[in-house]
Amino acid sequence: MTALEVALLPAGSADAEIAALLAACPESFAQQTPGWRDVITGQGVDQALFLGCRVAGRLVGVLPGYRFEGPLGAILVSCAQAGPLGGIACLRDAPRDAVYAELVSAFIALARERGCALATLISNPIWPDRERIERCMAPDYVLENVCQVLDLARALDADGEPAQASANVRRNLRRAREAGLVVDEAQSATNVAEWYEIHAQRHREIGATPLPRGLFERALERAVPAGVARFLFVRSADSGELVAGGLYLQHGAVIDALMPSIRSDAAPLRANYLLALHSMQLAAARGARFYNWQGSPPGGGVHRFKMQWGSRDVGYAYLSRAVGDVSAFLASTPAEIAHGYPWHYALPFDCVGGGAAGRRVGARASAWASLEGGGS
């Protein structure tokens, strides 16, 4: 077999080549694109380090990496900020086992070289690759989680209406339409700023940390023109008042409902139903097959909302290798990690602190505690 070569891909000069690989890879995500990389690095806290694998000079695999320096030590992760998507993208005609082995090995070596304590890869929830990553990585810590995914080919009928949703979904869509709600698709700084206040307020109400305003502003500036992000807003047709909105990432077969937020006092209008359906219709029109809602605690109201459309739970994992001194992490508390690594995954919360007793696999409940707190 032709030897594989792995090297860092320079931002800018390699972007067209990365984009071409991702366009040819059905199992890739918006979070792996240069457009989303520019959103993340624009916050000034993450250093993007993209690894590429070549066979006879041809780029066949990409592994995004983001280095974050926190108070307990640096980490290298394959997905930064919010959203459980990222990891390795590999062409289907490439020698997949070999590509994964080379990229994972290089990722671990890069983490050591850059002085990191932990190197973390996220597995693919829609086209599972966890076993392949684990064989290459031999992780020291594992956090298992689930997200909710809807198959749009089955979820929508020929008219774009829900095909397998519950009667409750149909009833609430009628209510939203009768209330005179309309979707505003204008990609403007004014709309984003107005919606961000709803996002921040809603997070404060549930005791969670809002995403940084700058991330959404950067998404409008970089990811929207790149074609991998889109904002949607719901308003009253009569008053023009904004009641809901969200940021959606789409690349290829997957749309990611990254951060929908609804004004609490407008909940009776059922704007969340109209927003969800409109985003599904737009995604399907652009060729998406899978609608990723992100994850929600099982048994809760948000989880039930997603499942009534015909969604299913799909599993994925954060797989971490200790490549440096992790003693400060293990001796810390969940609160210290959440504060020091906001919107970044470091370790499962139940693997740290005095009561962890050397635990290596985090319980699913630890995922909700960490992610809802704004860090992990």
C-alpha positions as CSV (number, residue, x, y, z in Angstrom):
1,M,0.0,0.0,0.0
2,T,1.2,3.5,-0.8
3,A,2.6,5.2,2.3
4,L,0.3,7.7,4.1
5,E,1.6,11.2,5.0
6,V,0.1,13.4,7.8
7,A,0.9,17.0,8.3
8,L,-0.7,20.2,9.6
9,L,-2.8,22.0,7.0
10,P,-2.1,25.7,6.9
11,A,-5.1,27.9,7.3
12,G,-5.9,29.9,4.2
13,S,-3.7,28.2,1.6
14,A,-5.2,24.8,2.3
15,D,-8.8,25.9,2.7
16,A,-9.9,25.1,-0.9
17,E,-8.4,21.6,-0.6
18,I,-10.1,21.0,2.7
19,A,-13.5,22.3,1.3
20,A,-13.1,20.0,-1.7
21,L,-12.5,16.9,0.5
22,L,-15.5,17.7,2.7
23,A,-17.7,18.2,-0.3
24,A,-16.7,14.8,-1.5
25,C,-17.2,13.2,2.0
26,P,-20.9,12.4,2.7
27,E,-20.1,11.9,6.4
28,S,-18.7,15.3,7.1
29,F,-20.1,18.2,9.1
30,A,-20.2,22.0,9.0
31,Q,-18.1,22.0,12.2
32,Q,-15.2,20.6,10.2
33,T,-15.2,23.4,7.5
34,P,-12.9,26.4,7.3
35,G,-15.9,28.6,7.6
36,W,-16.8,27.4,11.0
37,R,-13.1,27.3,12.0
38,D,-13.0,31.0,11.4
39,V,-16.0,31.5,13.7
40,I,-14.3,29.6,16.5
41,T,-10.8,31.2,16.1
42,G,-12.4,34.6,15.9
43,Q,-13.2,34.4,19.6
44,G,-9.5,34.6,20.3
45,V,-9.3,31.7,22.7
46,D,-8.8,28.6,20.5
47,Q,-5.9,27.9,18.2
48,A,-7.0,25.8,15.1
49,L,-4.7,22.9,14.2
50,F,-6.1,20.9,11.3
51,L,-4.4,17.7,10.4
52,G,-4.5,16.3,6.9
53,C,-3.7,12.7,5.7
54,R,-2.5,12.2,2.1
55,V,-2.1,9.2,-0.1
56,A,0.2,9.8,-3.1
57,G,-0.3,13.5,-2.5
58,R,-4.1,13.3,-2.5
59,L,-5.9,14.6,0.6
60,V,-8.1,11.8,1.8
61,G,-8.7,12.6,5.5
62,V,-9.0,15.7,7.8
63,L,-9.0,15.9,11.5
64,P,-9.7,19.4,13.0
65,G,-8.1,20.2,16.3
66,Y,-8.5,23.2,18.6
67,R,-6.0,24.0,21.4
68,F,-7.4,25.8,24.4
69,E,-5.3,27.0,27.3
70,G,-7.1,26.8,30.6
71,P,-6.1,27.3,34.2
72,L,-5.6,23.6,34.8
73,G,-3.6,23.0,31.7
74,A,-4.0,23.0,27.9
75,I,-6.3,20.7,26.0
76,L,-6.6,19.7,22.3
77,V,-10.1,18.8,21.2
78,S,-11.6,17.9,17.8
79,C,-14.6,20.0,18.4
80,A,-14.6,23.4,20.1
81,Q,-17.4,25.4,21.6
82,A,-21.0,24.1,21.5
83,G,-22.3,21.2,19.4
84,P,-21.5,17.5,19.4
85,L,-20.1,17.2,15.9
86,G,-16.6,17.1,14.6
87,G,-13.9,14.5,14.5
88,I,-12.4,12.7,11.5
89,A,-13.6,13.2,7.9
90,C,-12.4,10.5,5.5
91,L,-13.1,9.8,1.9
92,R,-15.0,6.5,1.3
93,D,-12.5,5.2,-1.2
94,A,-9.5,5.8,1.1
95,P,-8.0,3.1,3.3
96,R,-10.1,4.1,6.2
97,D,-8.5,2.0,9.0
98,A,-5.0,3.3,8.0
99,V,-6.2,6.9,7.7
100,Y,-7.8,6.8,11.1
101,A,-4.7,5.3,12.7
102,E,-2.4,7.9,11.2
103,L,-4.6,10.9,12.0
104,V,-5.2,9.7,15.6
105,S,-1.5,9.0,16.2
106,A,-0.6,12.5,14.8
107,F,-3.3,14.1,16.9
108,I,-1.9,12.6,20.1
109,A,1.6,13.5,19.1
110,L,0.5,17.1,18.3
111,A,-1.1,17.4,21.7
112,R,2.1,16.4,23.4
113,E,4.2,18.7,21.2
114,R,2.0,21.7,22.0
115,G,2.1,21.0,25.8
116,C,-1.4,19.8,26.3
117,A,-2.5,17.6,29.2
118,L,-5.4,16.0,27.4
119,A,-6.3,15.1,23.8
120,T,-9.9,14.4,23.0
121,L,-11.6,13.1,19.9
122,I,-15.4,13.0,19.4
123,S,-17.0,10.2,17.6
124,N,-19.5,10.5,14.8
125,P,-23.1,10.0,16.0
126,I,-24.7,9.6,12.6
127,W,-22.1,7.4,10.8
128,P,-20.6,5.7,13.9
129,D,-16.8,5.4,14.1
130,R,-16.3,5.1,17.8
131,E,-14.8,1.5,17.6
132,R,-12.3,2.6,15.0
133,I,-11.2,5.6,17.0
134,E,-10.9,3.6,20.2
135,R,-8.7,0.9,18.5
136,C,-6.3,3.7,17.5
137,M,-6.5,5.8,20.6
138,A,-6.8,3.6,23.6
139,P,-8.5,6.4,25.5
140,D,-7.9,6.9,29.2
141,Y,-11.3,8.6,29.8
142,V,-14.6,8.2,28.0
143,L,-17.9,10.2,28.2
144,E,-20.8,8.5,26.5
145,N,-23.7,10.8,25.4
146,V,-26.6,10.9,23.0
147,C,-28.2,13.4,20.7
148,Q,-31.5,13.4,18.9
149,V,-31.6,12.9,15.2
150,L,-34.5,13.1,12.7
151,D,-34.4,11.5,9.3
152,L,-35.9,14.2,7.1
153,A,-36.6,11.7,4.2
154,R,-39.2,10.2,6.4
155,A,-40.1,13.2,8.6
156,L,-41.6,15.4,5.8
157,D,-44.1,14.6,3.1
158,A,-44.1,15.8,-0.5
159,D,-45.5,19.1,0.6
160,G,-42.9,19.6,3.3
161,E,-45.4,19.0,6.2
162,P,-44.7,16.6,9.1
163,A,-45.3,13.0,7.9
164,Q,-44.7,11.0,11.1
165,A,-45.1,13.6,13.8
166,S,-47.6,13.3,16.7
167,A,-51.0,14.9,16.7
168,N,-49.6,17.4,19.2
169,V,-47.1,18.7,16.6
170,R,-49.8,19.3,14.1
171,R,-52.0,21.0,16.6
172,N,-49.3,23.3,17.7
173,L,-48.3,24.2,14.2
174,R,-51.9,25.2,13.5
175,R,-51.8,27.4,16.7
176,A,-48.6,29.1,15.6
177,R,-50.0,29.8,12.1
178,E,-53.3,31.1,13.5
179,A,-51.3,33.4,15.9
180,G,-50.0,35.1,12.8
181,L,-46.3,34.1,13.3
182,V,-44.0,34.3,10.3
183,V,-40.4,33.4,9.7
184,D,-37.9,36.2,8.9
185,E,-34.9,34.9,7.0
186,A,-33.0,38.2,6.8
187,Q,-29.3,37.6,7.7
188,S,-28.7,40.9,9.3
189,A,-26.7,42.2,12.3
190,T,-29.8,43.9,13.6
191,N,-31.7,40.6,13.6
192,V,-28.9,38.7,15.3
193,A,-28.4,41.4,18.0
194,E,-32.1,41.4,18.7
195,W,-32.3,37.6,18.9
196,Y,-29.2,37.4,21.1
197,E,-31.0,39.1,23.9
198,I,-33.6,36.3,23.8
199,H,-30.8,33.7,23.8
200,A,-29.1,35.3,26.8
201,Q,-32.3,35.8,28.8
202,R,-33.4,32.2,28.2
203,H,-30.1,30.8,29.3
204,R,-30.2,32.9,32.5
205,E,-33.7,31.7,33.2
206,I,-32.6,28.0,33.2
207,G,-29.3,28.7,35.0
208,A,-27.1,28.1,32.0
209,T,-24.3,30.1,30.4
210,P,-25.1,31.9,27.2
211,L,-22.8,31.4,24.2
212,P,-20.6,34.5,23.6
213,R,-22.3,37.3,21.6
214,G,-19.2,37.4,19.4
215,L,-19.6,33.8,18.3
216,F,-23.0,34.7,16.7
217,E,-21.6,37.9,15.2
218,R,-18.7,36.0,13.7
219,A,-21.0,33.3,12.4
220,L,-22.9,36.1,10.5
221,E,-19.7,37.5,9.1
222,R,-17.9,34.3,8.1
223,A,-20.0,31.1,8.3
224,V,-23.2,32.6,6.6
225,P,-21.3,33.8,3.5
226,A,-19.5,30.5,3.4
227,G,-22.8,28.7,3.1
228,V,-22.5,26.6,6.3
229,A,-24.7,28.7,8.6
230,R,-28.0,30.3,8.6
231,F,-30.0,32.3,11.1
232,L,-33.8,32.1,11.3
233,F,-36.1,34.4,13.2
234,V,-39.8,34.2,14.1
235,R,-41.9,37.4,14.4
236,S,-45.5,38.5,14.8
237,A,-46.8,39.4,11.4
238,D,-48.9,42.2,12.9
239,S,-46.4,43.9,15.3
240,G,-43.1,42.7,13.9
241,E,-42.1,41.6,17.4
242,L,-39.4,39.0,17.6
243,V,-40.4,35.9,19.6
244,A,-37.9,33.3,18.6
245,G,-34.8,32.5,16.5
246,G,-31.9,30.2,16.1
247,L,-28.6,29.5,14.4
248,Y,-28.4,26.4,12.1
249,L,-25.3,24.9,10.6
250,Q,-25.6,22.8,7.5
251,H,-23.1,20.9,5.3
252,G,-24.0,18.1,3.0
253,A,-26.4,15.6,4.5
254,V,-26.6,17.1,8.0
255,I,-28.2,20.2,9.5
256,D,-27.4,21.1,13.1
257,A,-29.9,23.0,15.2
258,L,-27.1,24.6,17.1
259,M,-28.9,27.1,19.3
260,P,-32.7,27.8,18.9
261,S,-34.0,30.1,21.6
262,I,-37.6,31.1,22.3
263,R,-38.9,34.0,24.4
264,S,-40.5,32.5,27.5
265,D,-43.5,34.8,27.6
266,A,-44.3,33.9,23.9
267,A,-44.3,30.2,24.6
268,P,-48.2,29.9,24.2
269,L,-47.8,31.1,20.6
270,R,-45.8,27.8,19.8
271,A,-43.1,29.6,17.8
272,N,-40.8,26.7,18.6
273,Y,-42.9,24.4,16.4
274,L,-42.9,26.9,13.4
275,L,-39.2,27.5,13.8
276,A,-38.4,23.8,13.8
277,L,-40.5,23.0,10.8
278,H,-39.2,25.9,8.7
279,S,-35.6,24.9,9.4
280,M,-36.4,21.3,8.4
281,Q,-38.0,22.4,5.1
282,L,-35.1,24.7,4.2
283,A,-32.6,21.9,5.0
284,A,-34.4,19.3,3.0
285,A,-34.6,21.8,0.1
286,R,-30.8,22.0,0.2
287,G,-30.4,18.3,0.2
288,A,-30.0,17.5,3.9
289,R,-31.0,14.1,5.2
290,F,-30.4,14.3,8.9
291,Y,-31.6,16.9,11.4
292,N,-29.4,17.0,14.5
293,W,-31.3,18.6,17.4
294,Q,-28.3,18.3,19.7
295,G,-28.7,16.5,23.0
296,S,-31.2,16.9,25.8
297,P,-31.6,15.1,29.1
298,P,-33.8,12.0,28.7
299,G,-37.3,12.3,30.1
300,G,-37.3,16.1,30.1
301,G,-39.7,18.4,28.2
302,V,-37.1,19.4,25.5
303,H,-36.4,15.7,24.8
304,R,-40.1,14.9,24.5
305,F,-40.5,17.9,22.1
306,K,-37.8,16.5,19.8
307,M,-39.0,12.9,19.9
308,Q,-42.6,13.7,18.9
309,W,-41.4,14.6,15.4
310,G,-40.2,11.1,14.9
311,S,-36.6,11.5,16.1
312,R,-34.4,8.9,17.6
313,D,-31.5,8.9,20.2
314,V,-28.1,8.2,18.7
315,G,-25.0,7.7,20.7
316,Y,-21.5,9.2,20.4
317,A,-18.6,9.6,22.8
318,Y,-15.8,11.9,23.8
319,L,-12.6,9.8,23.9
320,S,-9.7,11.4,25.8
321,R,-6.1,10.4,26.1
322,A,-3.9,11.8,28.9
323,V,-0.8,13.1,27.1
324,G,0.6,15.2,29.9
325,D,0.1,15.9,33.6
326,V,-3.7,15.6,34.4
327,S,-3.3,15.8,38.1
328,A,-4.7,19.3,38.3
329,F,-7.8,18.2,36.4
330,L,-8.4,15.2,38.6
331,A,-8.0,17.1,41.8
332,S,-10.4,19.9,40.6
333,T,-14.1,20.2,41.0
334,P,-16.8,20.3,38.3
335,A,-17.4,24.0,39.0
336,E,-13.7,24.8,38.5
337,I,-13.6,23.0,35.2
338,A,-16.9,24.6,34.0
339,H,-15.5,28.0,34.9
340,G,-12.0,27.5,33.5
341,Y,-13.1,25.8,30.3
342,P,-16.4,27.4,29.2
343,W,-18.1,25.7,26.3
344,H,-15.1,23.3,26.0
345,Y,-15.0,19.6,26.9
346,A,-12.1,18.6,29.2
347,L,-13.1,15.5,31.2
348,P,-16.3,13.9,32.5
349,F,-17.4,15.7,35.7
350,D,-17.8,12.5,37.6
351,C,-14.2,11.5,36.8
352,V,-12.8,14.5,38.8
353,G,-12.8,15.4,42.4
354,G,-12.3,13.5,45.6
355,G,-15.2,11.1,45.0
356,A,-14.1,9.9,41.6
357,A,-11.7,7.2,42.9
358,G,-10.0,6.7,39.6
359,R,-13.2,6.5,37.5
360,R,-12.5,6.4,33.8
361,V,-15.9,6.3,32.2
362,G,-18.3,9.1,32.8
363,A,-22.0,8.5,33.3
364,R,-24.4,10.1,30.8
365,A,-25.8,12.3,33.6
366,S,-22.3,13.8,33.9
367,A,-22.6,15.0,30.3
368,W,-25.8,17.0,31.0
369,A,-24.3,18.5,34.1
370,S,-21.2,19.6,32.2
371,L,-22.8,20.9,29.0
372,E,-25.7,22.7,30.6
373,G,-23.2,24.6,32.8
374,G,-21.4,26.0,29.8
375,G,-18.3,23.8,30.1
376,S,-17.4,20.2,30.2
